[in-house]
Amino acid sequence: MRTFLPGVLAAVIVLLSPLTFAQSSQSQQPEPMPRLVVRDARLPVRLESVNLRAEVIGHAVQTRVELVFRNPNDRVLEGELQFPLREGQIVSGFALDINGELRPAVPVDKAKGQQVFEDVIRARVDPALLEVTHGNNYKLRVYPLPPQGTRRVVLHLAQTLGRDARLELPLKFADSVPLLNVEVLVADADASTLVATAPGLPPQAFTRSQHANGWAQLSLQQADFAGAAGLSIRLPARSQPLVATQVAGPQTYFYAELPVAARRAARAAPRQIALLWDASGSGAQRDHGREFALLDAYFRALRDVEVSLRVGRDVAEPVQRFSVKGGRWVELRRVLAGLAYDGASNLPALVAPEGHELALLFSDGLSNWGLSGVMAPSRVPLYALSAAHSVDAARLRQLAERSGGEWLDLSAMPTADATRALQTRKARLLGLHSNNARQLVAASPYAHDGHLAIAGVMREARAELTLEFELPNGRIERQQITVTPRGSATQVVQQWARLRVAELEAEHDEHRGEIRRIGKAFGLVTRETSLIVLDAVADYVRFEIEPPASLRAEYERQVAQQGQRSKLAQASHLDRVLARFNEQVAWWEKAFPKDELRAPPAQDKLSANEALAGSMGRQEMASPPRPSPAPAAAPMRAERARESSDSAQRKSKGAGSDDNGSAPATIHLTPWAPDTPYARRLRAAPPEAVYQRYLDERPDFTHSTAFFLDAADVLFAKGRPELALRVLSNLAEMELENRHILRVLGYRLLQARQPQLAIPVLRTVQRLSPNEPQSYRDLGLAHHDAGQWQDSAGQLWQVVSRPWDGRFPDIDMTALAELNMVIDRAARSGPPLRTEAYDKRLLRHLPLDLRITLAWDADNTDIDLWVTDPNGEKTYYGHRLSYQGGRVSRDVTGGYGPEEFALRVAKPGRYTVQAQFYGHRQQVVAPATTLMLRLTTGFGRADQKDELVTLRLAGASEMVTVGSFEVGR
């Protein structure tokens, strides 16, 4: 195996659960074929054998694909297995052989999987990955392919068959396969009814057998197979319920498919309907032609109806009312056609007004804004309609079905069918009940393709289930079925887990914990979990990931040892924090001179050592040579040898009291004015015309964070805050789970004095990157800005108390200063905070005249904070302590900051604040790095004032002046 870090990362699945759950396509399209791509191979790597095993329970299919590759070369090679999946298939698991043992992937928190992946990338190594590419195409790096040896890869695929119950399996994995084995097991079936066809293979190539437990088996074995591209198996139609069970530990799970007759009735034509229209930025990607065609057909069918339109983006707009007469909706259509699709999506704000009989929601379901992610249940039947490639089908389906409506995918169904669905009431499942089964779940309250799928956990060997249906005429009907253990299926447990997760996804934010627990317990890829394979037990221990069963005993032994070391490490971490805090207290208590800097100083030993350490770290950065400082710094100095002779002067001009004695100070921010054509055009527009010019420029910059930030800045500056927030919210639409973009969005919302909007954004950042201390500090500061002192302190204590990666130096000290400030401010404004969980040795408030913190959005990037005081002396990473006591934290060369400047007593005059881009070691270079600076006067005092600013640096050596402090006498 290739060596990564101390061990080897064999494979990581960096894959979220699909937002769309497509119906299985039954068209006779060419079967997609996997292929192994190996570069620099003298002889081609051969596919030696293929083993396919499919298990079919009703319409649910689980397929195991095992591929064995042989490397005929005399050196180790790396391959990339590329395999497209059919529509409706998903990867449900995989395994690799390691040291001759087939090792299955294990579930892990998605954030943990991301951390492992990034740790390996940071080590400058390409990990082996199973990842989704475009559409439903996957690729898996396979390393190593041993010389003159073989490598085995196993993939597990899940799918749901369509109405005609036809199973399609790929056969042509290569031009020729030395050995092909296919085995298909069908639950509760007669083997003689299985009809298999494969072009080029005679019927006698297939063998059939009947198992005593009711399973039917179809088999195919071929040597030197070079025949058909695919195998098609038509499964028998069913008129009786199908039940399968599986024992997992002490539990017995069941999965059942019940044939349900189609019972429909015409819906009474509504006189008033609510039209909820998602006009967020992603709405521009919907097929509005299909949406308008549906409305046109529906209004023609209704003839006369009153329509209340509510348009929503980051906020919902006031209701507009329209009258449709004789099917004509000219005015409503004109309004919808003229909508600007812009801003984030706040679905919970799209509330249907009262007094309507039906609601139509046109949206992709991708809600990403606001304090609540839950849309209130509709009091009337709600139909969710979408015509988009990217859609949160689970959310829309559950939202519609629990109200008595449906989710209609306009991109997959004809307009006539969708119109008919709006005019039809169908029988639906209202409830599942049982005295001897629990955790009952249904795939949908409606029958799909003639059957209803349900699953649950049995309390006893025999379970009686009662299904309660609402018929189209409103009458309630009950149906009973009996579940008894039959056969031994291998996918029932995962079927139950998938159905339960799909049910929870409707309110994903409210159920993250349960989704994560189910994903980890049952090995599912969900929005909260990934799958991972590691090489050595030590790697599982290091990343705190529970390994497969074969490694469990050794893992538990090492974890026990690790647990003792972790307790010691936690205690020693707080002791180290205390030692550094004592140094900071000593600095804070020391009286520094406030006279003029008379002579060029020599750099002190402490400063020299720290500068050397910083420069050694910087030699590792992938960046151009260090540019000359600009502007030129005053000569560096150390603590002066004459310091003792100046003690009297320092005492008279030294530290004042906590709340008074400091001179008044004001903050002047340098306006951030990017010199781009669009920015100049927006700045030149009068306030009432800026937004229209922005919309005119927007199509060219839909993937540019800089564009939305700059446009929002102009709108804020011109007194249009509501439109500025809408424009800014587009960052939440760009990449739904890109923590770097979301971090920038959170910073800019804080700058706009909108902490309540920033908190859910930064909470998402924390969920995506719980291994980064900045996530906790950023959220803590947002709670501070919102006046939520206890929440703020709790987040900041996480930064202080936990050991972090060494690339985040001094962030614990920065957060500790902020924690003590929050505790002090809370005591001033109300009852004191609960601090019993905090180390009392660290709770001492150290107020300051001036404080600056600098953070940025890009990992593995070095930005430097420079502060020039009235003496002309520059304080920065290479000269961390100024003559008058200004102090800069240790240099951050590989994280997101923060770097901090602190000065207890500020000498009168101007303090200029600058930031410089030094370099990065990112493997993917971003066009610019966004900085966020928090400039504070009277830090921790009653008159504390914070100013926040965000700006960008485009490349190495760029220096920007952020602003200045003006300290009076």
DAFENNOR-V991946 format. One record per residue. NEAR is the number of other C-alpha atoms within 10 Angstrom. Layout:
# DAFENNOR-V991946
NEAR
NEAR
This chain:
# DAFENNOR-V991946
15
16
12
18
14
10
17
19
26
25
25
24
28
19
22
15
15
17
19
14
18
15
15
16
15
16
6
8
8
9
18
18
16
19
17
22
16
19
12
8
17
11
11
15
21
17
22
20
21
22
17
22
18
22
21
25
24
27
19
19
21
23
22
19
17
19
18
17
21
19
25
19
17
13
14
16
18
20
20
18
17
20
18
19
19
19
15
17
22
21
23
19
22
24
21
24
16
18
10
10
11
14
22
23
22
26
30
27
21
25
19
21
22
20
18
20
22
14
14
17
15
17
10
14
16
14
22
24
23
23
19
19
12
8
10
16
16
20
20
20
22
25
20
20
23
19
14
13
15
19
21
21
19
21
17
18
18
20
23
22
21
18
16
13
19
18
21
19
21
19
25
22
22
19
11
17
20
15
16
22
17
19
19
22
22
23
22
21
23
18
21
13
13
17
15
19
17
19
11
10
13
10
11
8
13
17
13
17
14
16
15
8
11
15
23
22
22
21
16
15
14
14
12
13
19
17
17
15
19
18
18
16
17
15
21
18
12
16
12
10
17
18
25
24
25
21
17
11
6
5
13
19
25
28
28
22
24
19
18
17
11
13
13
14
13
14
15
11
17
15
14
17
23
25
24
25
21
29
25
29
24
24
26
15
13
20
15
17
11
16
17
15
15
21
18
17
17
19
19
16
15
17
16
19
20
16
21
21
23
23
22
26
28
27
21
20
13
10
15
13
13
14
17
18
15
13
18
16
20
12
12
18
13
10
11
15
12
9
13
15
17
24
28
31
32
26
30
19
22
22
19
24
15
11
11
18
16
21
26
22
24
23
26
28
27
23
25
23
25
21
14
16
19
19
17
14
15
18
16
19
21
29
26
26
24
28
23
21
15
16
21
21
25
22
25
26
24
23
26
25
20
19
15
22
26
23
22
23
20
20
16
13
11
12
20
12
12
20
19
15
19
21
16
16
20
22
24
21
23
17
15
19
15
16
12
15
22
17
14
20
23
22
19
19
23
22
21
15
15
16
21
19
26
21
28
24
22
25
15
15
11
13
19
16
19
15
15
17
20
18
18
17
14
11
9
14
13
13
10
12
13
11
21
15
18
16
17
14
20
15
23
26
22
22
24
25
23
22
20
21
24
24
20
19
24
23
17
20
14
14
13
16
12
15
26
22
17
22
25
21
14
16
20
27
28
26
20
26
28
29
28
30
27
25
20
18
21
17
20
23
19
15
13
14
20
18
26
17
11
11
14
14
12
13
22
15
11
16
20
12
10
15
11
10
12
14
11
11
14
14
15
13
17
18
14
12
20
16
13
15
20
14
12
16
14
11
17
20
13
15
22
26
22
19
14
12
16
7
8
10
16
13
18
16
11
14
19
17
13
17
20
13
14
17
16
11
15
20
10
12
19
14
17
12
11
11
10
9
10
12
10
10
16
15
14
20
23
18
19
13
10
8
14
9
9
14
15
13
15
19
14
13
16
23
20
18
11
18
16
13
12
21
16
16
21
14
19
15
16
13
12
16
13
14
8
10
8
19
18
13
13
21
18
12
15
10
16
12
11
21
21
13
15
21
14
11
17
17
9
10
12
15
15
14
18
18
22
23
21
23
25
25
25
26
24
17
13
16
12
17
16
14
17
24
23
21
26
26
29
28
28
23
23
18
13
13
15
14
22
17
20
25
28
24
23
29
28
24
22
25
19
17
15
17
24
16
20
30
24
20
25
26
20
22
25
22
16
20
19
15
16
18
26
26
23
27
29
26
28
31
25
28
22
22
19
18
16
15
23
19
16
25
28
20
21
29
23
18
24
27
18
15
19
16
11
10
16
22
20
21
22
25
19
21
27
25
22
25
29
21
22
25
22
22
20
19
13
12
10
8
8
14
16
11
14
7
8
15
13
9
11
19
17
16
19
19
27
24
28
24
21
23
20
22
24
27
22
25
17
19
23
24
31
22
26
25
23
21
23
18
19
17
22
28
26
27
22
22
23
25
26
23
24
25
24
25
24
25
21
22
29
26
26
25
24
24
31
28
27
25
24
23
23
28
27
30
26
18
15
20
23
19
25
20
22
20
22
22
24
24
18
17
11
6
11
10
11
16
20
20
22
23
25
17
25
23
25
24
26
24
21
13
12
16
16
16
16
19
21
21
22
20
19
13
19
18
20
16
21
17
16
19
18
20
22
20
21
14
11
